[in-house]
Amino acid sequence: MLIAQCPFGVFAATFSRAAATKRRPTMATRVLAPAPAKTSYAELRRGVEAALLTGRRDADRAKVHTYWETGRLINEHILLHSERADCGAKVFIRLERDLKVSKRVLYQCAQFGRMFPIVNGRSQLGWAHHRVLCQVEDATQRKALALQATNEALTATQLEERIRPLNLARNSDTDAGPPAPEKSDLLKPNRGTPGLHLIVDRGDGLVVDLGFKLYRELGAPSNLKAGDIVRLTDDGIRSVADATKAELFTYAATLRRVVDGDTLVVALEVAPGIFVEQKLRLRGLDCAELSTPEGQAAKRFVQNLVTASDSVVLSTTKPDKYDRYLADVFLQPATGEEIFLNNTLLQNHHALRKDAWEFRDWEKDWL
């Protein structure tokens, strides 16, 4: 037996008997060797395109398998403990807490596993296709649409366009639409009064707290004290005796951009003539990622509501150590009552309730 040391300190053994009889090893080892350099740009482009497409296809197939396997495990566990009525709800809560994976993703995996008991590993359909197909309740119809998507090489967006009329027709056939959120799932609005500010003592004297770590000096001596609530006017600072702290940190706003269903970029008038631009998330909810059809629908929903509104008012809160702000957003349409945007998203099934936030929840490309 001949032994040779490999470059990484691992010893490989070659048996002389196999060499003598020229028998092939029982397991083939795949060696990745660099391809010859591309001599022209056209060859380079074709090579890069082929590599990227192959990588993306393989990654998407792995994602499909991962989500399907996750759903299978969850569904089997719930079935195994079906005698416990609350087993399903508790499983999702515990998995979200222990694995730091949102319940929305876990629910999608479980739904995927139920609607697709078997998944073809060589299928040309990616995760986006399967997620859209999960909107189709009828198994025969779902299978037919999957075949159409494969044969016609439909994108997930094109597939969703075919499914949407079917869902609308199904909903119109029933007296009751999608179930409304429970009252406990809706938010209590935090609606303050724009223009009110708190007098605070920062250690070097009294100042007006404008919010967002902005302060204004009092200027001339006055009878104001820490804890007083005031309104800034062109003539100076006026005490508002009957105001409460619940009315603070509320601003008239101008929408700069809808980032996605639950994230806005706004310009806030923190004092007369002083504007601050901020990126804010809506309090108490979570919309689907913008890369999904559901996320795109939520963004369009918000854009349409804002476009039809004459004014925007929002109240802000700072939730945690990450120094990011959450907002209750109120839209005043040209006609009709004021709209509390947060609850409107929940009531129209464009968002799920969410009260715990992590730093990455804000880290989206919005510049």
DADA-V208458 format. One record per pair of residues at least 4 apart in sequence whose C-alpha atoms are under 7 Angstrom apart, sorted by sequence separation. I is the first residue (numbers start at 0). J is the second residue. If there is no record, write none. Layout:
i j
I J
I J
//
This chain:
i j
4 8
5 9
14 18
15 19
16 20
17 21
18 22
38 42
39 43
40 44
41 45
42 46
43 47
44 48
45 49
46 50
47 51
48 52
49 53
50 54
51 55
52 56
53 57
54 58
55 59
56 60
57 61
58 62
59 63
60 64
61 65
62 66
63 67
64 68
65 69
66 70
67 71
68 72
69 73
70 74
71 75
72 76
73 77
74 78
75 79
76 80
77 81
85 89
86 90
87 91
88 92
89 93
90 94
91 95
92 96
93 97
94 98
95 99
100 104
101 105
102 106
103 107
104 108
105 109
106 110
107 111
108 112
109 113
110 114
111 115
112 116
124 128
125 129
126 130
127 131
128 132
129 133
137 141
138 142
139 143
140 144
141 145
142 146
143 147
144 148
145 149
146 150
147 151
148 152
149 153
153 157
154 158
155 159
156 160
157 161
158 162
159 163
162 166
163 167
164 168
165 169
166 170
167 171
168 172
169 173
180 184
181 185
200 204
201 205
209 213
223 227
231 235
232 236
242 246
258 262
268 272
269 273
287 291
290 294
291 295
292 296
293 297
294 298
295 299
296 300
297 301
298 302
299 303
300 304
301 305
302 306
303 307
304 308
339 343
340 344
341 345
342 346
343 347
344 348
345 349
356 360
4 9
5 10
17 22
37 42
95 100
148 153
153 158
200 205
208 213
209 214
231 236
257 262
258 263
268 273
269 274
289 294
317 322
331 336
332 337
344 349
345 350
4 10
5 11
37 43
80 86
95 101
135 141
170 176
199 205
200 206
208 214
230 236
231 237
257 263
258 264
268 274
269 275
287 293
288 294
289 295
317 323
318 324
331 337
344 350
345 351
3 10
4 11
95 102
198 205
199 206
207 214
208 215
229 236
230 237
256 263
257 264
267 274
268 275
287 294
317 324
318 325
330 337
331 338
2 10
3 11
198 206
199 207
206 214
207 215
229 237
230 238
256 264
266 274
267 275
286 294
316 324
317 325
329 337
330 338
2 11
3 12
77 86
132 141
198 207
199 208
206 215
207 216
229 238
230 239
255 264
256 265
266 275
267 276
315 324
316 325
329 338
330 339
2 12
77 87
92 102
148 158
197 207
198 208
206 216
207 217
228 238
229 239
254 264
255 265
266 276
315 325
316 326
329 339
330 340
1 12
2 13
91 102
196 207
197 208
206 217
228 239
254 265
255 266
265 276
266 277
286 297
315 326
328 339
329 340
1 13
196 208
205 217
253 265
254 266
265 277
314 326
315 327
328 340
0 13
1 14
196 209
252 265
253 266
264 277
265 278
313 326
314 327
328 341
0 14
91 105
228 242
252 266
253 267
264 278
313 327
314 328
327 341
0 15
252 267
263 278
264 279
313 328
251 267
252 268
263 279
312 328
313 329
250 267
251 268
262 279
263 280
312 329
250 268
262 280
311 329
312 330
114 133
250 269
261 280
262 281
311 330
205 225
261 281
310 330
311 331
310 331
111 133
308 330
309 331
308 331
309 332
261 285
308 332
309 333
124 149
200 225
261 286
305 330
307 332
308 333
123 149
198 224
199 225
260 286
128 155
198 225
199 226
127 155
131 159
198 226
197 226
198 227
197 227
198 228
259 289
197 228
196 228
197 229
195 228
196 229
195 229
196 230
260 294
74 109
195 230
73 109
194 230
194 231
260 297
321 358
70 108
71 109
210 248
260 298
69 108
70 109
231 270
232 271
259 298
70 110
67 108
70 111
71 112
257 298
260 301
66 108
70 112
282 325
67 111
280 324
281 325
282 326
67 112
257 302
279 324
280 325
281 326
282 327
279 325
280 326
281 327
279 326
196 247
195 247
297 349
191 245
192 246
191 246
192 247
190 246
191 247
193 249
194 250
192 249
193 250
191 249
193 251
253 311
252 311
209 269
251 311
252 312
281 341
251 312
252 313
63 125
250 312
251 313
63 126
250 313
286 349
62 126
249 313
250 314
286 350
60 125
249 314
285 350
286 351
59 125
248 314
249 315
284 350
285 351
59 126
248 315
284 351
285 352
284 352
285 353
283 352
284 353
283 353
284 354
283 354
194 270
258 365
191 314
190 314
189 314
189 327
188 327
186 342
185 342
180 346
179 346
184 352
//
